[in-house]
Amino acid sequence: MRSIRHLLSALIGALFFTAAVLAAAAPASAHDAAESSSPAQGSTVATPPEKVSVTFNRDPLALGSQFQVKDAAGTNWAEGPVEIVDNVASQKLRPGAPAGEFTVVWRVVSSDSHPIEGTFTFTATVAAPGSGATGSTPGSSAGSSTTAAGVPTAGTAQPGTTTAPEPAPDASEPFPWSLVLFAGTALGILVALGVLAKRNLKSTDDGADDAAGEQ
C-alpha cells in the first residue's frame, strides 16, 4: 500500500508540474505579431508619405524582409531595401506618387525565424510633389486641398491628441507546435504512471490473496 501511495503522489506531482510547464510555455510560444502600421489601416493622409512602416511586438530579423506599396493602378512605389530599427520595419517610397488608395503588402522574418506577413491600406488626398498630377482624389472638389493640408501626415498626431495604435490586419502566426509537444509528453507521463500504479495494485492484491490462502 505504501508503494501505491508513492505512485499516486508522483502522479499528482507530475500533473501539477505539467500544468506549470504548459502555463510557462504558452507566452513563450506566441510568435511575433504586428501591433500597428504607419499610416494606420484605412487612414487618409494629405500626400503619399516618404515611407511606410509596421511596428511589431518583438524585433524582427532583417533577412528576407519585403514591402510592396502599390497604387490603384498596381504600380509599386517601394524604393530601396527594408529598414529595420528595433521592432519597426520601414520602407521608403519613390518621389512623385499619385493621389488615391495605396495597398501595402509586407513580409518579414520574426525573431524566432518564422515568416509573418500582412497588408494594410491608406489613401492620399493629394499627389506627392513632382508627380505631375496636382488633382485631388476622385470625388473631391478643388477647394478640398486647403482642408487636406490640415490632415496629419503618416505617424503624426493632431496637436493635443494621442492616437492609439491600430493592429495591422492579416498578420498570420504559425501554429504553436511546442504546446502540442508539451501536451503529448505530459499525456505520455500520465499514462505511464497510471499503468505502473495499476500493475503495482494488482501485485499487492495478488500478494494479499496468497497470504490469506497460506493462513
Legacy VTK file of the C-alpha trace (Angstrom):
# vtk DataFile Version 3.0
C-alpha trace
ASCII
DATASET POLYDATA
POINTS 215 float
0.000 0.000 0.000
2.889 2.352 0.693
4.201 1.936 -2.863
0.732 2.734 -4.233
0.597 5.936 -2.209
4.047 6.850 -3.555
2.859 6.301 -7.129
-0.263 8.364 -6.547
1.835 11.170 -5.056
4.145 11.025 -8.076
1.139 11.106 -10.394
-0.309 14.205 -8.728
3.115 15.875 -8.714
3.566 15.152 -12.421
0.151 16.619 -13.132
0.935 19.879 -11.340
4.381 20.031 -12.971
2.881 19.598 -16.442
0.314 22.323 -15.781
3.059 24.700 -14.653
5.202 23.928 -17.718
2.288 24.494 -20.093
1.417 27.789 -18.392
5.013 28.972 -18.679
5.340 27.797 -22.266
2.161 29.488 -23.506
3.530 33.070 -23.600
6.898 31.936 -24.907
5.329 30.003 -27.786
3.456 33.043 -29.087
5.175 34.220 -32.246
5.861 37.803 -33.264
2.889 39.859 -34.475
2.276 43.296 -35.967
0.946 45.843 -33.485
0.391 48.900 -35.682
1.222 50.472 -39.028
2.058 53.939 -40.316
-0.064 55.192 -41.963
-2.745 53.428 -39.928
-5.024 50.918 -41.592
-7.737 52.695 -43.608
-6.479 56.185 -42.747
-6.339 59.236 -45.035
-3.174 61.335 -45.334
-2.539 64.634 -47.106
0.059 63.288 -49.552
1.805 59.937 -50.041
4.339 59.626 -47.192
8.076 59.358 -47.703
7.963 55.922 -46.084
5.580 53.384 -44.591
6.263 51.203 -41.561
4.963 48.346 -39.415
5.620 48.076 -35.672
5.913 44.595 -34.117
5.772 43.278 -30.552
9.358 41.977 -30.918
12.377 42.845 -33.078
12.111 41.144 -36.498
15.123 39.843 -38.405
16.500 41.808 -41.351
16.801 38.689 -43.505
14.179 38.276 -46.241
12.050 41.345 -45.425
9.912 42.680 -48.284
7.493 45.583 -48.757
5.326 46.493 -51.736
3.448 49.808 -51.829
1.058 49.737 -54.794
-1.253 52.474 -56.022
-4.688 51.904 -57.550
-3.094 51.170 -60.938
-0.863 48.447 -59.451
2.395 50.409 -59.667
4.845 49.568 -56.876
6.304 52.738 -55.297
8.657 50.995 -52.856
12.278 52.053 -53.286
15.379 50.520 -51.727
15.717 47.848 -49.043
13.539 47.456 -45.979
14.977 49.264 -42.962
14.590 47.593 -39.562
15.322 49.563 -36.393
14.465 47.700 -33.199
10.868 46.498 -33.643
9.952 48.804 -36.563
10.283 47.781 -40.220
10.152 50.703 -42.683
10.056 51.024 -46.470
10.865 54.215 -48.407
8.693 55.351 -51.322
9.825 56.815 -54.634
9.037 60.514 -55.084
6.070 61.522 -57.189
3.435 59.034 -56.029
-0.105 59.907 -57.156
-3.188 60.596 -55.077
-5.566 57.778 -54.320
-5.604 54.499 -52.411
-2.423 52.532 -51.701
-2.083 48.910 -50.627
0.943 47.891 -48.577
1.904 44.205 -48.648
4.655 43.309 -46.161
6.586 40.199 -45.215
9.273 39.890 -42.516
11.054 37.136 -40.613
10.165 37.199 -36.928
12.683 36.967 -34.086
12.063 33.207 -33.825
12.809 32.749 -37.571
9.162 32.270 -38.629
7.997 34.348 -41.632
4.955 36.538 -40.997
3.116 38.753 -43.459
0.162 41.099 -43.764
-1.422 44.018 -45.619
-2.893 47.436 -44.894
-4.292 50.290 -46.972
-4.325 54.088 -46.808
-5.490 56.916 -49.054
-3.569 60.033 -50.134
-5.729 63.087 -50.811
-3.202 64.941 -52.985
-0.371 63.631 -55.167
3.194 63.919 -53.932
5.315 66.856 -55.186
6.947 66.122 -58.515
4.310 63.647 -59.646
2.928 65.997 -62.300
-0.599 65.399 -61.013
-1.962 68.228 -58.918
-5.547 66.981 -58.782
-7.170 65.556 -55.673
-8.654 62.139 -55.179
-11.809 61.251 -57.129
-14.949 62.801 -55.692
-13.166 65.742 -54.006
-13.537 69.397 -55.034
-10.844 71.946 -55.853
-11.391 73.650 -52.528
-10.621 70.490 -50.628
-6.848 70.999 -50.991
-6.931 73.539 -48.170
-8.670 71.056 -45.932
-6.284 68.305 -46.998
-3.337 70.376 -45.871
-4.658 70.079 -42.349
-4.766 66.280 -42.475
-1.897 64.871 -40.389
0.802 63.047 -42.290
1.721 59.438 -41.581
2.620 58.884 -37.964
1.810 62.486 -36.886
-0.998 63.115 -34.386
-3.189 66.182 -34.217
-1.950 68.724 -31.626
-3.225 67.868 -28.185
-4.427 64.386 -29.129
-2.956 60.920 -28.803
-3.645 58.255 -31.406
-3.997 54.673 -30.223
-2.079 52.145 -32.346
-4.282 50.125 -34.682
-3.450 46.470 -35.351
-2.244 45.776 -38.843
-4.615 43.145 -40.291
-3.772 39.781 -41.795
-0.724 39.202 -39.580
-0.520 35.419 -39.549
1.247 33.392 -36.897
2.410 29.779 -37.177
0.660 27.081 -35.162
2.202 26.689 -31.645
3.578 23.176 -32.089
5.583 23.469 -28.862
2.348 23.368 -26.852
1.304 20.213 -28.691
4.682 18.648 -27.878
4.380 19.529 -24.186
0.820 18.220 -24.048
1.818 14.944 -25.714
4.738 14.491 -23.332
2.543 15.191 -20.313
-0.085 12.717 -21.525
2.583 10.061 -22.016
3.871 10.592 -18.478
0.373 10.339 -17.006
-0.421 7.160 -18.945
2.858 5.537 -17.910
2.306 6.375 -14.246
-1.251 5.065 -14.423
-0.102 1.749 -15.898
2.574 1.377 -13.221
0.058 2.138 -10.474
-2.377 -0.435 -11.854
0.310 -3.110 -12.062
1.531 -2.375 -8.548
-2.046 -2.515 -7.224
-2.599 -5.876 -8.909
0.660 -7.249 -7.475
-0.369 -6.066 -3.996
-3.776 -7.718 -4.320
-2.197 -10.978 -5.522
0.210 -10.924 -2.575
-2.649 -10.349 -0.150
-4.612 -13.239 -1.647
-1.579 -15.522 -1.345
-1.081 -14.535 2.289
-4.722 -15.188 3.039
-4.517 -18.585 1.383
-1.491 -19.587 3.439
-3.355 -18.723 6.637
LINES 1 216
215 0 1 2 3 4 5 6 7 8 9 10 11 12 13 14 15 16 17 18 19 20 21 22 23 24 25 26 27 28 29 30 31 32 33 34 35 36 37 38 39 40 41 42 43 44 45 46 47 48 49 50 51 52 53 54 55 56 57 58 59 60 61 62 63 64 65 66 67 68 69 70 71 72 73 74 75 76 77 78 79 80 81 82 83 84 85 86 87 88 89 90 91 92 93 94 95 96 97 98 99 100 101 102 103 104 105 106 107 108 109 110 111 112 113 114 115 116 117 118 119 120 121 122 123 124 125 126 127 128 129 130 131 132 133 134 135 136 137 138 139 140 141 142 143 144 145 146 147 148 149 150 151 152 153 154 155 156 157 158 159 160 161 162 163 164 165 166 167 168 169 170 171 172 173 174 175 176 177 178 179 180 181 182 183 184 185 186 187 188 189 190 191 192 193 194 195 196 197 198 199 200 201 202 203 204 205 206 207 208 209 210 211 212 213 214
